[in-house]
Structures are given as structure tokens and as C-alpha cells.
Amino acid sequence: MLLVCRRSFHLEMSGKRQGEVMNLQIKTINNVLFASLVVSIFGLVAMYLNNTQQSDQIEQLRGQLIEKENQIVISNEALSYTRYQHQLLAEDYSRFRDEQSINRVLR
């Protein structure tokens, strides 16, 4: 009888230990899962902030690009106007030379 009591006490103690070990394992798993969740949340926040920063940079660069395009358009218009003026001057000079040639022939 004493042997049976000792055995049942030993089983109860080992059952308690198993329960404690299982409880410890569950707590460890929960802690690992919680840590993974926290790391994931920080990762998402970092990705969001990075995306927001990149969007701001893209908008800034887009504005700079539009400004440069406008400067190029203005430069092209000025260049076209200058070419037109040169063409008019060349035509005027050509007419002037033709008139000079005619005047020399008539003299």
C-alpha cells in the first residue's frame, strides 16, 4: 500500500512538472509570437515611413522636372526667335547687296 501511495504521489508530482513545463513552453511560444508581432509592426511602420518619404521625394523631383521643362521651352522659344531674327537680317543684307549691285550696274 505504501508503494502504491508513493507511486501515485510520484505520478502527481511528475504530472505537475509536466504541466509546469507545458505552461513554460506555452509562455515561451507566446513570448516569441508576441516579439515577432512587435517586430512585424515596427517593420510595417518603417516601410510606411520610407514609402511616405519616397513619395515626397518623387513629388519634389516632379516639380523640379516641370520647372526644367519650362526653362527648356523658354530657351527653345528664345532660340527660335533669334534664328528668325538672323534669317531676317540675312534676307535684308541679301536685298541690300542686290540693290548695291544694281546701282553699280546702272552707274
FIVEXDREN-562792 format. One record per residue (C-alpha): residue number from 1; y, x negated, z negated. Coordinates in steps of 0.1 Angstrom, whole numbers, m for minus. Layout:
REM FIVEXDREN-562792
+-----+-------+-------+-------+
| seq |     Y |     X |     Z |
+-----+-------+-------+-------+
| NUM |     Y |     X |     Z |
...
+-----+-------+-------+-------+
***
This chain:
REM FIVEXDREN-562792
+-----+-------+-------+-------+
| seq |     Y |     X |     Z |
+-----+-------+-------+-------+
|   1 |     0 |     0 |     0 |
|   2 |    24 |   m28 |    m8 |
|   3 |    16 |   m44 |    25 |
|   4 |    25 |   m11 |    43 |
|   5 |    58 |    m9 |    25 |
|   6 |    67 |   m44 |    33 |
|   7 |    58 |   m39 |    69 |
|   8 |    79 |    m7 |    71 |
|   9 |   108 |   m25 |    54 |
|  10 |   105 |   m54 |    78 |
|  11 |   105 |   m29 |   107 |
|  12 |   135 |   m12 |    93 |
|  13 |   153 |   m45 |    90 |
|  14 |   143 |   m56 |   124 |
|  15 |   154 |   m22 |   137 |
|  16 |   188 |   m26 |   120 |
|  17 |   191 |   m61 |   135 |
|  18 |   182 |   m48 |   169 |
|  19 |   209 |   m21 |   165 |
|  20 |   234 |   m47 |   154 |
|  21 |   225 |   m69 |   184 |
|  22 |   227 |   m40 |   208 |
|  23 |   260 |   m30 |   192 |
|  24 |   273 |   m65 |   196 |
|  25 |   261 |   m66 |   232 |
|  26 |   279 |   m33 |   239 |
|  27 |   311 |   m46 |   223 |
|  28 |   309 |   m78 |   243 |
|  29 |   303 |   m58 |   276 |
|  30 |   332 |   m35 |   267 |
|  31 |   355 |   m65 |   260 |
|  32 |   345 |   m82 |   293 |
|  33 |   352 |   m49 |   312 |
|  34 |   385 |   m45 |   294 |
|  35 |   395 |   m81 |   302 |
|  36 |   385 |   m75 |   338 |
|  37 |   406 |   m43 |   339 |
|  38 |   436 |   m61 |   325 |
|  39 |   433 |   m90 |   349 |
|  40 |   430 |   m65 |   378 |
|  41 |   461 |   m46 |   367 |
|  42 |   481 |   m79 |   365 |
|  43 |   468 |   m88 |   399 |
|  44 |   479 |   m55 |   413 |
|  45 |   513 |   m58 |   397 |
|  46 |   517 |   m93 |   411 |
|  47 |   506 |   m81 |   446 |
|  48 |   531 |   m53 |   444 |
|  49 |   560 |   m76 |   434 |
|  50 |   550 |  m100 |   461 |
|  51 |   550 |   m72 |   487 |
|  52 |   584 |   m60 |   475 |
|  53 |   598 |   m95 |   477 |
|  54 |   584 |   m99 |   512 |
|  55 |   598 |   m66 |   523 |
|  56 |   633 |   m76 |   510 |
|  57 |   630 |  m109 |   529 |
|  58 |   619 |   m91 |   561 |
|  59 |   649 |   m68 |   558 |
|  60 |   673 |   m97 |   552 |
|  61 |   658 |  m116 |   582 |
|  62 |   660 |   m85 |   604 |
|  63 |   697 |   m82 |   595 |
|  64 |   702 |  m119 |   604 |
|  65 |   684 |  m114 |   637 |
|  66 |   705 |   m84 |   647 |
|  67 |   736 |  m105 |   638 |
|  68 |   724 |  m134 |   660 |
|  69 |   716 |  m110 |   688 |
|  70 |   751 |   m95 |   687 |
|  71 |   765 |  m131 |   688 |
|  72 |   744 |  m139 |   718 |
|  73 |   755 |  m107 |   736 |
|  74 |   792 |  m115 |   729 |
|  75 |   786 |  m151 |   741 |
|  76 |   769 |  m138 |   773 |
|  77 |   798 |  m114 |   780 |
|  78 |   823 |  m142 |   775 |
|  79 |   803 |  m165 |   798 |
|  80 |   801 |  m138 |   824 |
|  81 |   839 |  m132 |   822 |
|  82 |   845 |  m170 |   825 |
|  83 |   823 |  m172 |   856 |
|  84 |   841 |  m142 |   871 |
|  85 |   875 |  m159 |   865 |
|  86 |   861 |  m191 |   881 |
|  87 |   849 |  m171 |   911 |
|  88 |   884 |  m155 |   915 |
|  89 |   901 |  m189 |   912 |
|  90 |   877 |  m203 |   938 |
|  91 |   884 |  m174 |   962 |
|  92 |   922 |  m178 |   956 |
|  93 |   920 |  m216 |   963 |
|  94 |   900 |  m209 |   994 |
|  95 |   926 |  m185 |  1007 |
|  96 |   953 |  m209 |   998 |
|  97 |   937 |  m237 |  1018 |
|  98 |   931 |  m214 |  1047 |
|  99 |   968 |  m204 |  1047 |
| 100 |   977 |  m241 |  1045 |
| 101 |   955 |  m249 |  1074 |
| 102 |   970 |  m220 |  1095 |
| 103 |  1005 |  m231 |  1085 |
| 104 |   998 |  m267 |  1097 |
| 105 |   984 |  m254 |  1130 |
| 106 |  1014 |  m232 |  1136 |
| 107 |  1039 |  m260 |  1129 |
+-----+-------+-------+-------+
***
